Amino acid sequence: MKTEFRRWLRPHGSAGIAGAVLAAALLALGCGGGSGGSSDGAAAAFMGHWELEGATTSFIITCPTVGVSGAQVVWTELVLDHGVLADLTDVSTACVTPGISFDLDAKGVVASAVNPDPYTGNAPLCRSILGNDSNGNPVFIDLTFTDLAITKLQTSSTEKAPRVLFGGTGTGALMADDGTGTGNFVAVDTCSYTGTGDVFHRTTQP
């Protein structure tokens, strides 16, 4: 079975170069109000639509079995809304619902992924759909994060939009159809995903 690897998110410069390499590797395999207690005012400083600055990402994906290591973007945007079981929830399409929940620190400067996730009781999970194989079955990665944080940056007089730094570390199974074309998904690799910090600027706010 041939696997076609198409980006679920829109292309963003060279940020997704590892995706193309993963495609070739898969072909070779033949596989298809929050608990933190922060005020609404502090959360409001993070709420809104944020866009990734520039055409590159600091996040690197490494999948040793399929022999891939390179830049790979999952988040080209953050859409942070007021949370129910946490201070904030990312409702962008980067991750399959329910997304990742964040709580603010006491100073209202850093929003960290809630661990365990308040909805599932497990580690924060981002299921990112990377594309579809030739039978229309999705190829995806389930990333669980031990560390994921959004940090407010100081805005200088020349910077008119608020900015944040987004970074973290996770691991996850790269999942594809088992070759039967029946949608029976198997892990073809275990990948690491680490970013020192991508900068986002806010384009809209509530």
C-alpha positions in Angstrom: 0.0 0.0 0.0 1.3 3.4 -0.9 1.1 6.1 1.7 0.6 9.8 0.7 1.6 12.2 3.4 -0.2 15.6 3.2 0.0 18.4 5.8 -3.2 18.8 7.8 -2.2 22.3 8.6 -1.3 24.9 6.0 2.3 25.0 4.9 4.5 27.4 6.9 7.8 27.9 5.2 10.3 25.2 6.0 8.7 24.3 9.3 7.3 21.0 8.0 10.3 19.5 6.2 10.3 16.5 8.5 6.8 15.6 7.2 8.0 15.0 3.7 10.8 12.8 5.0 8.3 10.8 7.1 6.3 10.2 4.0 9.2 8.6 2.3 10.0 6.6 5.4 6.5 5.3 5.7 6.5 4.3 2.0 9.7 2.3 2.7 7.9 0.5 5.6 4.9 -0.3 3.4 2.5 1.1 6.0 -0.3 3.0 5.5 -12.2 28.9 35.5 -9.3 26.8 36.4 -7.9 24.7 39.1 -4.9 27.0 39.2 -6.9 29.7 40.8 -5.7 32.6 38.6 -8.0 35.5 38.0 -9.9 36.1 34.8 -7.9 39.2 34.3 -4.6 37.3 34.1 -6.1 34.7 31.8 -7.4 37.4 29.5 -3.8 38.4 28.7 -3.4 35.1 27.0 -6.8 34.7 25.3 -7.2 35.2 21.6 -5.7 34.2 18.3 -1.9 33.9 18.1 0.1 33.4 14.9 3.6 31.8 14.6 6.2 34.4 13.7 8.6 33.6 10.8 8.9 30.7 8.5 10.7 28.2 10.7 10.0 26.4 14.0 12.3 25.4 16.9 10.4 22.1 17.3 12.3 19.0 16.2 10.8 15.6 15.6 12.9 12.5 15.9 11.6 9.1 14.8 14.5 6.6 15.0 12.9 3.5 13.4 11.8 5.4 10.2 15.1 7.4 10.3 13.6 10.9 10.6 15.0 13.9 12.4 14.1 17.5 11.5 11.9 20.5 11.9 8.2 19.8 12.2 5.5 22.2 13.1 2.3 21.2 14.9 1.2 24.6 16.0 1.2 27.4 13.4 -1.4 29.1 15.5 -2.7 29.1 19.1 -6.4 29.9 19.8 -6.7 30.3 23.5 -10.1 30.5 25.1 -11.3 30.7 28.7 -11.2 27.2 30.2 -13.8 25.4 32.3 -11.6 22.9 34.2 -8.5 25.0 33.7 -7.6 28.7 33.2 -7.1 28.3 29.4 -7.8 25.8 26.6 -6.2 25.8 23.1 -9.1 25.4 20.7 -7.1 25.6 17.5 -7.2 22.7 15.0 -3.6 21.7 15.8 -4.8 19.0 18.1 -7.9 16.8 18.0 -10.6 17.9 20.6 -10.5 18.5 23.5 -7.1 20.2 22.9 -4.6 21.0 25.7 -5.6 22.8 28.9 -3.3 25.3 30.6 -3.1 26.9 34.1 -1.4 30.1 34.9 1.3 30.6 37.5 0.8 32.9 40.5 2.4 35.9 38.6 0.2 35.4 35.5 3.3 35.1 33.3 3.5 31.4 32.4 0.7 29.2 31.3 1.7 25.5 31.7 -0.1 22.4 30.4 -2.2 20.8 33.1 -0.9 17.4 34.0 -2.8 15.2 34.3 -5.3 16.6 31.8 -8.5 17.6 33.7 -10.8 15.9 31.2 -9.0 12.6 30.6 -6.9 12.1 33.8 -3.9 11.3 31.6 -0.9 13.2 30.5 -1.6 16.1 28.1 -2.2 14.6 24.6 -2.1 16.2 21.2 -3.3 14.0 18.4 -2.0 15.7 15.3 -3.3 14.4 12.0 -0.4 14.6 9.5 -2.2 13.4 6.4 -4.0 10.5 4.7 -2.7 7.4 3.1 -3.9 6.2 -0.4 -7.0 4.6 1.1 -8.0 7.8 2.9 -6.9 6.5 6.3 -5.3 9.2 8.5 -1.6 9.1 9.5 -1.2 10.7 12.8 1.0 11.1 15.9 -0.2 11.0 19.5 2.1 13.3 21.4 2.0 13.3 25.2 3.9 16.2 26.9 5.9 16.2 30.1 6.5 19.9 29.7 4.6 22.5 27.6 4.4 26.2 28.4 3.3 29.5 27.0 5.3 32.5 28.4 4.5 36.1 28.0 7.3 38.2 26.5 8.1 41.8 27.2 6.8 44.1 24.5 9.2 46.9 23.4 8.1 50.3 22.1 8.6 49.0 18.5 6.5 45.9 19.0 2.8 46.7 18.8 1.3 43.2 19.3 1.7 41.1 22.5 4.0 38.2 22.0 4.5 34.8 23.7 7.1 32.1 23.7 5.8 28.5 23.3 7.9 25.5 23.9 8.0 22.0 25.5 8.9 18.3 25.3 6.9 15.3 24.3 6.9 11.8 22.9 4.4 9.9 20.9 3.6 7.0 18.7 3.5 7.5 14.9 0.4 5.6 13.8 -0.6 4.3 10.4 -2.8 1.7 8.8 -1.4 -1.8 9.1 -1.3 -2.3 5.4 -4.7 -4.0 5.1 -6.5 -0.8 4.3 -9.1 -1.5 6.9 -8.3 1.3 9.3 -6.5 -1.0 11.8 -3.9 1.4 13.1 -0.5 0.3 14.4 2.5 2.2 15.8 5.3 2.3 13.3 7.6 4.3 15.5 7.9 6.1 18.8 9.0 9.7 18.2 10.3 12.5 20.4 9.2 16.1 19.9 11.0 19.0 21.4 11.0 22.8 20.9 13.0 25.4 22.8 10.4 28.1 22.1 8.5 29.4 19.1 7.4 33.0 19.2 3.8 33.9 18.5 2.1 37.3 18.2 -1.6 38.0 19.0 -3.7 38.9 16.0 -7.2 39.0 17.7 -8.5 39.1 21.2 -11.9 38.7 22.9 
